[in-house]
Amino acid sequence: MTHADAIAVVGLGCIYPGAVDVGAFWRNVVDGTDAIAEAPPDRIDPRYFATSASDHGADRFSCNRGGFVPEAALRFEPGRFGIMPVAVDGAEPDQLLALTTAAAAIDDAGGLEDVARDRVGVILGRGGYLTPGLVRLDQRVRTANQLLDTLRDLLGDVEDERLVAVKDAFAAQLGELRPESAIGLVPNLAASTV
């Protein structure tokens, strides 16, 4: 490798279960901290866990433990990143965490004031898992309509106004849908937002 091909890591940022920053993460590694814990009830509703061997099925979680990032890591300051606060509610948590982590790495590196912007790139690895916002969007579109179709099939003579009321009540439980939330749902925009 020549000097021109060298890459230097000059700043770090991270968020892991049990660690909101690099220092806490490293302390957990050195101390051998087990960051796997029981699922917090505000993250996964306990009613959806299997309670016995006969209760296991596709509609139940079979494990109630996992690696959950601390609540403090989920607090997001939209103004720091030039994002409208109203757009944060519908955004995917992983996109907000990516911004927070990138900002921590840039701060750790001493900022970008003396850096040529054309020499900066963002590469962000992301899984293909369903995120909370995409699940809500799917529920709003597909599940809500499947619910109405099922009610029509089972009950037959339900008035359309009643079915619309059921669909509206179902959608209300998913939270408000705003156009400005859409940017926080598109997975490939996480790197461009950073």
LINSUL-V666476 format. One record per helix or strand of 2 or more residues. SS is the DSSP state (hx for helix, st for strand). FROM is the first residue (numbers start at 1). LEN is the number of residues. Records with the same first field share a line. If there is no record, write none. Layout:
SS->FROM-LEN, FROM-LEN
This chain:
hx->3-3, 22-10, 46-3, 53-3, 71-4, 78-4, 85-3, 93-16, 117-3, 132-24, 160-13, 179-6, 189-5
st->16-2, 36-3, 65-3
